[in-house]
Amino acid sequence: MLCTLIFLLMMVFAGLLVNLSTMPGWLSWLRFLSIQHYGFNILSINELKGQQFCGNTTSGYTCVSGSTYLFSRGIDYETDWDLWKNMVALGCLGIGSMLLAYIQLLRMKKLK
């Protein structure tokens, strides 16, 4: 039950369900604890950088660049480091989770 609640909160604060720029300021720091936030940013940058998307709209033929979409979603991408910092953060969260699990396993009583 607790894992479900944590996973749901991570999805909400990842920017998948709600645009992060519309969240209150006192809640916005929770996005840095979300694994999905970093994964979504990595995938978005990888797929959208340098792309052009064109199509017909009610006002005519319009083209939008991938970097414009990234900017509208609040995803920073100016240099390659912006992609790698998401990978480093994802790795640190993974290592931190494994370290916490290892500490908890050491604290448990051994079965006889």
HUWO-V834100 format. One record per residue. N is the residue number from 1. PHI is phi in whole degrees, 0 to 359 (none if undefined). NEAR is the number of other ideal C-beta (glycine too) atoms within 8 Angstrom. D_LAST is the distance of its C-alpha to the last C-alpha in whole Angstrom. Layout:
<<N	PHI	NEAR	D_LAST> <N	PHI	NEAR	D_LAST>>
This chain:
<<1	none	4	29> <2	294	5	29> <3	297	6	29> <4	296	7	32> <5	295	8	34> <6	296	8	33> <7	296	8	34> <8	296	8	37> <9	295	10	38> <10	295	13	38> <11	292	11	40> <12	297	9	43> <13	273	14	43> <14	277	14	43> <15	95	12	47> <16	279	7	46> <17	260	6	47> <18	228	7	49> <19	292	8	51> <20	296	11	50> <21	286	5	53> <22	266	5	54> <23	281	10	51> <24	297	5	51> <25	298	5	51> <26	284	5	48> <27	254	8	46> <28	292	9	47> <29	291	6	44> <30	293	9	41> <31	295	11	42> <32	286	7	41> <33	263	7	38> <34	266	13	38> <35	295	10	37> <36	295	10	39> <37	301	13	42> <38	289	13	42> <39	296	11	41> <40	296	11	44> <41	296	10	47> <42	299	12	46> <43	295	8	47> <44	296	11	50> <45	296	14	51> <46	297	8	51> <47	274	8	52> <48	256	10	55> <49	294	10	56> <50	74	4	60> <51	259	8	60> <52	239	7	63> <53	240	9	63> <54	239	7	66> <55	187	6	67> <56	275	5	70> <57	235	7	70> <58	293	2	72> <59	264	4	74> <60	125	5	74> <61	276	7	72> <62	230	9	70> <63	240	7	67> <64	230	9	64> <65	276	9	63> <66	295	13	59> <67	291	10	59> <68	294	8	61> <69	295	11	58> <70	300	14	55> <71	296	8	57> <72	292	6	58> <73	271	10	54> <74	80	9	53> <75	262	9	52> <76	283	6	53> <77	210	10	54> <78	247	4	57> <79	232	5	55> <80	293	5	53> <81	297	6	50> <82	297	11	50> <83	284	11	48> <84	289	8	46> <85	293	8	45> <86	292	13	44> <87	293	10	42> <88	296	8	40> <89	296	10	39> <90	296	12	37> <91	296	8	36> <92	295	8	35> <93	296	11	34> <94	294	9	31> <95	294	8	30> <96	297	8	30> <97	295	8	28> <98	293	8	25> <99	295	8	25> <100	296	8	24> <101	295	8	21> <102	295	8	20> <103	297	8	20> <104	295	8	18> <105	294	7	15> <106	293	6	15> <107	282	5	15> <108	289	6	12> <109	285	3	9> <110	278	4	6> <111	281	3	4> <112	261	2	0>>
